[in-house]
Amino acid sequence: MQGVNRLLKLILASLAATLLVSCNSPVNNSSKGSGNAVPAAATPAISNANKAKASPAATASPAGGSIDVTSTPPGAAVILVRVDEGGSGSPERKGSTPVTISGVAPGKYSVTLEKSGFKFFQKEIVVKENKTSKIAANLKRG
């Protein structure tokens, strides 16, 4: 229950941060007409075992660090949240395990794995420029 409360607090903090960002920052209108405004800070790219679903930008090697996430069993949803002293960012789904999230800005992050029938897994990590952080989760039945 304590983990669920923590996750809810992270989600609420990230929603507040999203509202603040959307009111105070410019948006990238490169996809005109889509109705999907993206904050000027680009979302980290992902690469997954199923690259056919990834956009062309997701296969590039942008600056920043990477997070390599695996789980036993595989197929867990990966949720990434930036965690700073001033609050937390928006939760972002980054595919399913195994996945490598690249182009992640240096800083502190919370990585949550969710899979039906299993307890959620959460770990905080620090991403460093040009470094790969690895997370290997052994999911427990729940």
C-alpha positions as CSV (number, residue, x, y, z in Angstrom):
1,M,0.0,0.0,0.0
2,Q,2.9,2.3,0.8
3,G,4.2,1.8,-2.8
4,V,0.8,2.7,-4.3
5,N,0.6,5.9,-2.2
6,R,4.1,6.9,-3.4
7,L,3.2,6.2,-7.0
8,L,0.0,8.3,-6.6
9,K,2.0,11.1,-5.1
10,L,4.5,11.0,-8.1
11,I,1.6,11.0,-10.6
12,L,-0.1,14.0,-8.9
13,A,3.2,15.9,-8.7
14,S,3.9,15.2,-12.3
15,L,0.4,16.3,-13.4
16,A,1.0,19.6,-11.5
17,A,4.4,20.0,-13.2
18,T,2.8,19.3,-16.6
19,L,0.2,22.0,-16.1
20,L,2.9,24.4,-15.0
21,V,5.1,23.5,-18.0
22,S,2.2,23.8,-20.5
23,C,1.4,27.2,-19.2
24,N,4.9,28.6,-19.1
25,S,6.9,27.0,-21.9
26,P,6.9,27.2,-25.7
27,V,5.8,24.2,-27.7
28,N,7.3,22.4,-30.6
29,N,4.8,22.7,-33.5
30,S,6.7,20.5,-35.9
31,S,3.7,18.3,-36.3
32,K,1.2,21.0,-37.3
33,G,-2.4,19.9,-37.3
34,S,-1.9,16.8,-35.2
35,G,-3.2,18.5,-32.0
36,N,-0.3,17.0,-30.0
37,A,1.7,19.8,-28.7
38,V,5.1,18.7,-27.3
39,P,7.1,20.7,-24.8
40,A,10.3,22.2,-26.3
41,A,12.4,19.7,-24.4
42,A,12.1,16.6,-26.6
43,T,10.9,13.3,-25.2
44,P,13.7,10.8,-25.0
45,A,13.8,8.4,-27.9
46,I,13.2,4.7,-27.4
47,S,14.4,1.5,-29.1
48,N,12.6,-1.7,-28.6
49,A,12.7,-5.2,-29.9
50,N,9.9,-4.2,-32.2
51,K,11.4,-1.3,-34.0
52,A,8.7,-1.2,-36.6
53,K,6.5,0.8,-34.2
54,A,9.3,3.3,-33.4
55,S,9.4,6.6,-35.2
56,P,12.4,7.6,-37.3
57,A,13.5,10.0,-34.6
58,A,13.5,7.1,-32.1
59,T,16.3,5.3,-33.9
60,A,18.7,8.3,-33.8
61,S,21.4,8.6,-31.2
62,P,20.7,11.9,-29.5
63,A,22.9,13.3,-26.8
64,G,22.3,12.4,-23.2
65,G,22.4,9.0,-21.5
66,S,20.5,5.7,-21.9
67,I,18.5,3.4,-19.7
68,D,18.6,-0.3,-20.5
69,V,15.5,-2.0,-18.9
70,T,14.9,-5.8,-18.7
71,S,12.5,-7.9,-16.6
72,T,11.8,-11.5,-15.8
73,P,9.2,-12.2,-17.2
74,P,9.6,-9.8,-20.2
75,G,6.7,-7.6,-21.5
76,A,6.3,-5.3,-18.5
77,A,5.3,-1.7,-19.3
78,V,8.1,0.8,-18.6
79,I,7.1,4.2,-17.1
80,L,9.8,6.9,-16.7
81,V,9.4,9.9,-14.5
82,R,12.0,12.7,-14.0
83,V,12.5,13.3,-10.3
84,D,14.1,16.6,-9.1
85,E,14.3,18.3,-5.8
86,G,11.7,20.8,-7.0
87,G,9.2,18.1,-7.9
88,S,8.7,15.4,-10.6
89,G,8.0,15.4,-14.3
90,S,5.3,13.7,-16.3
91,P,5.1,9.9,-16.3
92,E,6.0,8.7,-19.8
93,R,5.4,5.2,-21.1
94,K,8.5,4.0,-22.8
95,G,7.4,0.7,-24.3
96,S,7.7,-2.8,-22.8
97,T,10.7,-4.8,-21.6
98,P,13.2,-5.4,-22.9
99,V,13.8,-1.8,-24.0
100,T,16.6,0.8,-24.2
101,I,15.6,4.4,-23.7
102,S,18.1,6.7,-25.3
103,G,18.6,10.4,-25.4
104,V,17.7,10.8,-21.7
105,A,18.8,14.1,-20.2
106,P,21.2,13.7,-17.3
107,G,19.4,13.7,-13.9
108,K,17.5,11.6,-11.4
109,Y,14.6,9.4,-12.6
110,S,12.1,6.9,-11.3
111,V,11.5,3.9,-13.4
112,T,8.4,1.8,-12.8
113,L,7.6,-1.5,-14.4
114,E,4.0,-2.8,-14.5
115,K,2.7,-6.2,-15.7
116,S,-0.7,-7.7,-15.1
117,G,-0.6,-10.4,-12.5
118,F,2.7,-9.1,-10.9
119,K,3.5,-6.5,-8.3
120,F,4.9,-3.3,-9.7
121,F,8.6,-2.7,-9.6
122,Q,10.1,0.8,-9.0
123,K,13.7,2.0,-8.9
124,E,15.3,5.4,-8.8
125,I,18.4,5.9,-10.9
126,V,20.8,8.7,-12.0
127,V,21.4,9.1,-15.7
128,K,24.8,10.5,-16.7
129,E,25.8,12.0,-20.1
130,N,27.0,9.3,-22.5
131,K,26.5,6.5,-19.9
132,T,24.0,3.6,-19.9
133,S,22.2,2.8,-16.6
134,K,20.9,-0.7,-16.4
135,I,17.8,-2.0,-14.6
136,A,17.1,-5.8,-14.4
137,A,13.9,-6.5,-12.5
138,N,12.7,-9.8,-11.3
139,L,8.9,-9.3,-11.1
140,K,7.0,-11.1,-8.3
141,R,3.6,-12.5,-8.7
142,G,1.0,-10.4,-7.0
